[in-house]
Amino acid sequence: MKKLLVTLTLAAAVFTGACASMGSRSISEVKTNPGKFADKTVTVEGVVTTSFGIPLVPFKVYRISDGTDEMLVISNNSRIPGKNARVRVSGEVEEVALIGGRSFGLHIREKSIKFL
């Protein structure tokens, strides 16, 4: 019984640590240190400030603000959230270029979205 209790306690600790690492990040945290998040999946939560798509272009774009900063999200979904929608977005952090230590074109490529 004691062995089972120790095993369950360790499993709970590992699971809690894994869940904490998958939690939402602030947009300012991602933008301040993009190298830490580049090519990694992050989750951000906030309000859509603008959204648009161009006919015949295979992706849609929207901006999300969490109160700390704002970030561009690129989506391959046919539907994108409208302005003022509250969403949680998970996706891969990408940048177009890194010049002189400065990131250009930093965005999230949406993998999943949940409307809140």
HELIX and SHEET records of a PDB file:
HELIX    1   1 LYS A    2  SER A   21  1                                  20    
HELIX    2   2 ILE A   27  THR A   32  1                                   6    
HELIX    3   3 PRO A   34  PHE A   37  1                                   4    
SHEET    1   A 6 THR A  41  GLY A  53  0                                        
SHEET    2   A 6 LYS A  60  SER A  65 -1                                        
SHEET    3   A 6 GLU A  70  SER A  75 -1                                        
SHEET    4   A 6 HIS A 107  PHE A 115  1                                        
SHEET    5   A 6 ARG A  86  GLU A  94 -1                                        
SHEET    6   A 6 THR A  41  GLY A  53 -1                                        
SHEET    1   B 2 ALA A  97  ILE A  99  0                                        
SHEET    2   B 2 ARG A 102  PHE A 104 -1                                        
END                                                                             
